[in-house]
Amino acid sequence: MPKNSTSRKPLGALARRAKVASFVESGLVHSQSDLVSLLKKEGIRVTQATASRDLEDIGALRGRTRNGPSTYQLPEGANSIVAFTIPSHLIISVESSANIAVVRTPPGGAQLLASALDSAAQRGDLPAVIGTIAGDDTVLVISKKATGGAALAKQLRDIAQPPKVASRRAGR
């Protein structure tokens, strides 16, 4: 029997990045070592190299706050709802019922997607969303309207399949 067989299942990269995004949005990450420490307090051990890659993968940039200190931030003005904050590649399928949209994700992707949807709702990018509940590969997205599940499911499907850009190649 392996030595660590009774230890907790390691957090996947997607779920870890959801935590990173949450820390960044909270203004708690001033440096990569801060991020390593914050994750460690959550029971997630990473190297500085992993922290650096995670910050890059979520699109975090260093910038100054209004008060002056430098922190990592997610870009403003960019439509982060499609860019990173809602990683569309995590949406495998969407179904609805009454005021709920049920989103299937790859294993381990539900928490990242739920966190992204909650952040988008708080920013006003998804005003119909009251909140989410995530498992391992399923997210329940709850609409503010009693019959809003179908419209919400359509919006999430649109995010999962953004419009295709026409090719500018000659002869096509």
Secondary structure, DSSP 8 states (H G I E B T S, - for coil): --TTTTS-----HHHHHHHHHHHHHTT--SSHHHHHHHHHHTT----HHHHHHHHHHTT-EEEE-TTS-EEEE--SSS-TTTTTSS-GGG--EEEEETTEEEEE-STT-HHHHHHHHHHHHHHTSSTTEEEEEE-SSEEEEEESSTT-HHHHHHHHHHHHS--------TT-
